[in-house]
Amino acid sequence: MRKRTFDIIFIVLSTGILILLSEYGVLENYIAFSILPIIIAYFLGQYSERKFRN
């Protein structure tokens, strides 16, 4: 799978999860922290790409 395809799939899934959590009222008090898992996953992906490049 190409990097751009993986990025798009990850963005769509993350957005869907955040929308679901918002609909159920889980994010009301902690909305500022909802972006942290996405940022962490992004930087881990960048690190692993550099570390394990073919």
C-alpha positions as CSV (number, residue, x, y, z in Angstrom):
1,M,0.0,0.0,0.0
2,R,1.3,3.4,-0.9
3,K,1.9,6.0,1.8
4,R,-0.7,8.5,0.5
5,T,-3.4,5.7,0.5
6,F,-2.5,4.7,4.0
7,D,-2.6,8.4,5.1
8,I,-6.0,8.9,3.6
9,I,-7.4,5.7,5.2
10,F,-6.0,6.7,8.6
11,I,-7.5,10.2,8.4
12,V,-10.9,8.9,7.4
13,L,-10.9,6.3,10.2
14,S,-9.7,8.8,12.8
15,T,-12.3,11.3,11.8
16,G,-15.0,8.7,12.0
17,I,-14.0,7.7,15.5
18,L,-13.9,11.3,16.7
19,I,-17.4,11.9,15.2
20,L,-18.7,8.8,16.9
21,L,-17.2,9.8,20.2
22,S,-18.6,13.3,19.8
23,E,-22.1,12.0,19.0
24,Y,-22.1,9.9,22.2
25,G,-21.0,12.9,24.3
26,V,-17.6,11.5,25.4
27,L,-15.6,14.4,24.1
28,E,-17.6,17.2,25.7
29,N,-15.1,17.8,28.5
30,Y,-11.9,16.6,26.8
31,I,-12.2,17.9,23.2
32,A,-8.8,19.6,23.4
33,F,-7.1,16.2,24.0
34,S,-8.9,14.4,21.2
35,I,-6.2,15.3,18.6
36,L,-3.3,13.9,20.6
37,P,-3.7,10.3,19.6
38,I,-3.8,11.3,15.9
39,I,-0.6,13.4,16.3
40,I,1.1,10.6,18.2
41,A,0.1,8.0,15.5
42,Y,1.3,10.3,12.8
43,F,4.8,10.8,14.3
44,L,5.1,7.1,15.1
45,G,4.4,6.4,11.4
46,Q,6.9,8.9,10.3
47,Y,9.5,7.4,12.6
48,S,8.9,3.8,11.6
49,E,9.1,4.8,7.9
50,R,12.5,6.3,8.5
51,K,13.7,3.5,10.7
52,F,12.5,0.5,8.7
53,R,12.9,1.8,5.1
54,N,13.6,-0.9,2.6
